[in-house]
Amino acid sequence: MRSAIFIQNGRSRAAARDLPFCQLAVVVFDGYTSAVKNPIPAYSQWFPPQRSGDFLFSVKPVKFEIKEFNVVGRTRSLLTVGQVGTFGFDSLKYWEKQSLRRKQTSFLPEVTIDFSCAYTPRTSSAPGHNRYNEVTEDTVMKTPKPSIVTAAILAVTALALSGCAGVAAPAKSGGSGDTVTFRSWSPIEQTTKQMIDVFMADNPGSKIDATIFNYPQYLVDLQTRASSNTFPDIVGLQPGALTQQYRSNLMPLQDCAAKTWGSDWKSKFYPIGIEQAQAGNPEGDDNFYALPILVQTVNLWANTDLFKNANRQIPTTWSELASTVHAMKGKGYAPFMLPAKDNWVRNVVFLQIANNIDPGLVYRAENGEAKWTDPQIVKAFDYWGKLFTDGIAQDGAIGLDSYPTAANQFEAGNAAMIPLGAWWIQQSDPTKDQSAIPALSKGMAGYQPFLFPTIPGGASEPQYVGGIDVSLGISKNSKNPDLACKVLTDWIAGKGGQKLVDTMNDVPAVKGLTPSKFTSDKQKDIWNTLVDKWLPRVKYSRYFDSPKIDQAVGDALSAVATGSQTSGQAASSVQSVQDRVLAGG
Amino acid sequence: MRATFIRNIPGLLFLLPALILFLAFVVYPIIYNVQASTLKWDGVNPGQFVGLSNYLDLFRDPIFLITLRNSGLWIALTIIPQAMIGFLLALALNRGIFASTAYRAIFFVPAILSPVVVGIVWQRIMDPFNGVLVGVGKATGLTWLSGNFLGDPNAAIFAVIAVNVWMWTGFSMLFYLAGLQLIDSSMLEAAKIDGANGFHTTVRIIFPLLKSTHLSLLLLGIIGSLKTFELVYVLTQGGPAHASDMLPTYAFQHAFQLQSAGYASTISVVLIVIAVVTSLSMVRVFGTGFITGDEK
């Protein structure tokens, strides 16, 4: 019998020299309590430890004997010691489990064991069964198998080579046969289904495979698909940065538009939609990588019931806003409910203020023609801050989200004014059961849209801010570009578009598409105001071109709102991000 | 040597499925991330190699320091209170008080709810305008309850941590209950015979006997803290002004909203390093087997 090297467990103090292969279990009786009933196995160990796979399945009952045994105890109980015996495989397992459970508690005695071990392996005539007799120093010591390591390195290298970060995936996309795939966050699922149904009824045999996500999830999905060759045929897009990010995956749509609507197709759309559809295109690139399906204004909404009860008029100037809010205070509702937790709400309110102060200046700051530290922009930050410091916004505005909380509160009559946008008209969706909607929303009875009040020293008229709600693009590598074009144009201005407009999801991107049903004359009036008076005059975008600026402005506004930055500091923090963006950072 | 390799082939084949999964879902993403962290990349279009400049930017990024501070706060302020409250609840329920099974279920319910649901509910509760806490504050005169916890940059992270503690305390309680039931009653009897009172039994006997439970909760707590995402995202979106951002929320924001996947990967790599260093030091301090109850 050759001697072997043992891998010894850390805490075991058993001497491991010159041991033959055998199993050992030592049971220490706590002689004080329940000695017979509950022996506490203090130590149980197999020799050699089950490191070698050879022994895992070939453990046989062996006999062992402890010749000498010393216990150094720390407990109050005097330990009487000594348990020697023969254990089978199962019982050893059992002891081991028991001991594992209890071993690690500090209550147990520390045991030092000196022992030697005699063993009598049951020999078997079949050579494979007593392989432990063959184990040599060589095999026990031979740890990590170089072949596995090599294989792992090779495999990892292969994986890394086939899928590197930062490499544009060779694009191929979407559905096959007569199927197109559609992924977006908007319109909502129910409406999308109606649009698909009406398209498929007119185009038998074609199929649209659609999935609607919430917005953050959609961004994840799109990014993953763009880098995994599964880019959808039709995708929902925000104008500007998002469209530009996927530009290389998208096909120009002007041919599709001209084919469907004729060469003066652009006149069908509201000008802001056409302008924003190209936002961020590189110099000289006049392609339309996305076409708008819905557009909107961002504006304020009033609860007319509360205004009537308070006997106040809807404010048109800042001072009227301030006095109205103060007159309405303490009546159990928020005079001006500002859901400032959302970045987009902060930014659109800021853009309304900034454009009312110096129309268009912020966009010049964004493309480097002006500075964010311009006194007029600082003033806009100032007025944003005044919403909080002058007690216009409700307490805790910075922690309130727009959807669902603030929208629910406003609909429940807990606020007199709220900054949202044209889409609020969908509160009285004619395709929905009217008995199930809140009283204020029925036929838009309790609501009136209005523009953000003018600011002292600013423009004399409130400015129109808005833009594309959602636009659609088609994959450059779509297998069915004609079908995709047909779907896209149908949803913008055809029967699908009609279905969409019938739900009043927002204002259609094309002029002249009118819901087939209104829930009230008031709703019709509001609709006409939005589509005839407001949208054709929208000149200023509700978006920034760069997501980094969007974030920087949102952060700065949040810092001003909470008082951690002055308006001047906020403006310079945006300018420093602006400098990095312009420098290509 | 060759003979042993051939003999080991069946074993290696058994390992293969796990190895493939490990390579595909652990090793490969890590390598991918490390590589992406050296790029200026929007996640879609071809990236541009920038070496370590993302790392230099990151270590100069004040928001990154906020996320580190928040992770530290999160680890300290969730694990300890969660364990303490959970331990006390477990002790109480282990005595077989009336309807203890029902209580156990009730305390555990938050842990099985979706963090999104918990987030929305707590947002309503803490809504400073019309929330439950404000209502309670008004009715009882405890005006501090009307604070704008989620909207105050100094309080937001603590508010989210408090919700997290509420959510996961039942989980700790369940762990401790399981641990308590494994304690040998003879030991407690022995202590009683020796004259130990309830306090001594709890502090000197029960508490140390639950060491493996403490350590399991500690490790799970640290891992959970480092990868916290949903609750923060739903309650504050990391705001106001990043005051409650954690590493994962900040990485998500860069990857998908700010179109800087390269920078987000840099954050993730730092997160991996922190997680690995933490786990390894735990293993170093407490031994490899502490979580399974194995020998050190």
Chai-1 contact restraints between the chains, C-beta under 6 A:
chainA,res_idxA,chainB,res_idxB,connection_type,confidence,min_distance_angstrom,max_distance_angstrom,comment,restraint_id
A,N9,B,E295,contact,1.0,0.0,6.0,A-B,restraint_1
A,G10,B,K296,contact,1.0,0.0,6.0,A-B,restraint_2
A,R11,B,E295,contact,1.0,0.0,6.0,A-B,restraint_3
A,R11,B,K296,contact,1.0,0.0,6.0,A-B,restraint_4
A,T33,B,S186,contact,1.0,0.0,6.0,A-B,restraint_5
A,T33,B,A190,contact,1.0,0.0,6.0,A-B,restraint_6
A,S34,B,S186,contact,1.0,0.0,6.0,A-B,restraint_7
A,N38,B,S186,contact,1.0,0.0,6.0,A-B,restraint_8
A,G53,B,G11,contact,1.0,0.0,6.0,A-B,restraint_9
A,L100,B,G293,contact,1.0,0.0,6.0,A-B,restraint_10
A,Q104,B,S212,contact,1.0,0.0,6.0,A-B,restraint_11
A,T105,B,L209,contact,1.0,0.0,6.0,A-B,restraint_12
A,S106,B,P208,contact,1.0,0.0,6.0,A-B,restraint_13
A,A155,B,L23,contact,1.0,0.0,6.0,A-B,restraint_14
A,V156,B,V27,contact,1.0,0.0,6.0,A-B,restraint_15
A,L159,B,Y28,contact,1.0,0.0,6.0,A-B,restraint_16
A,A160,B,I31,contact,1.0,0.0,6.0,A-B,restraint_17
A,A165,B,Y32,contact,1.0,0.0,6.0,A-B,restraint_18
A,A165,B,Q35,contact,1.0,0.0,6.0,A-B,restraint_19
A,A165,B,A36,contact,1.0,0.0,6.0,A-B,restraint_20
A,G166,B,L39,contact,1.0,0.0,6.0,A-B,restraint_21
A,G166,B,W41,contact,1.0,0.0,6.0,A-B,restraint_22
A,G166,B,G47,contact,1.0,0.0,6.0,A-B,restraint_23
A,A168,B,N45,contact,1.0,0.0,6.0,A-B,restraint_24
A,A168,B,P46,contact,1.0,0.0,6.0,A-B,restraint_25
A,L219,B,F256,contact,1.0,0.0,6.0,A-B,restraint_26
A,V220,B,F256,contact,1.0,0.0,6.0,A-B,restraint_27
A,Q223,B,G43,contact,1.0,0.0,6.0,A-B,restraint_28
A,A226,B,V44,contact,1.0,0.0,6.0,A-B,restraint_29
A,Q245,B,D42,contact,1.0,0.0,6.0,A-B,restraint_30
A,Q245,B,V44,contact,1.0,0.0,6.0,A-B,restraint_31
A,Q245,B,Q259,contact,1.0,0.0,6.0,A-B,restraint_32
A,S248,B,N45,contact,1.0,0.0,6.0,A-B,restraint_33
A,Q394,B,F129,contact,1.0,0.0,6.0,A-B,restraint_34
A,D395,B,P128,contact,1.0,0.0,6.0,A-B,restraint_35
A,G396,B,P128,contact,1.0,0.0,6.0,A-B,restraint_36
A,G396,B,F129,contact,1.0,0.0,6.0,A-B,restraint_37
A,G396,B,N148,contact,1.0,0.0,6.0,A-B,restraint_38
A,G396,B,G151,contact,1.0,0.0,6.0,A-B,restraint_39
A,I398,B,G151,contact,1.0,0.0,6.0,A-B,restraint_40
A,I398,B,P240,contact,1.0,0.0,6.0,A-B,restraint_41
A,G399,B,N148,contact,1.0,0.0,6.0,A-B,restraint_42
A,G399,B,L150,contact,1.0,0.0,6.0,A-B,restraint_43
A,G399,B,G151,contact,1.0,0.0,6.0,A-B,restraint_44
A,P547,B,L258,contact,1.0,0.0,6.0,A-B,restraint_45
A,P547,B,Q259,contact,1.0,0.0,6.0,A-B,restraint_46
A,K548,B,L258,contact,1.0,0.0,6.0,A-B,restraint_47
A,Q551,B,L258,contact,1.0,0.0,6.0,A-B,restraint_48
A,D555,B,A241,contact,1.0,0.0,6.0,A-B,restraint_49
A,S558,B,G239,contact,1.0,0.0,6.0,A-B,restraint_50
A,S558,B,P240,contact,1.0,0.0,6.0,A-B,restraint_51
A,S558,B,A241,contact,1.0,0.0,6.0,A-B,restraint_52
A,A559,B,A241,contact,1.0,0.0,6.0,A-B,restraint_53
A,T562,B,P153,contact,1.0,0.0,6.0,A-B,restraint_54
A,T562,B,P240,contact,1.0,0.0,6.0,A-B,restraint_55
A,S564,B,P153,contact,1.0,0.0,6.0,A-B,restraint_56
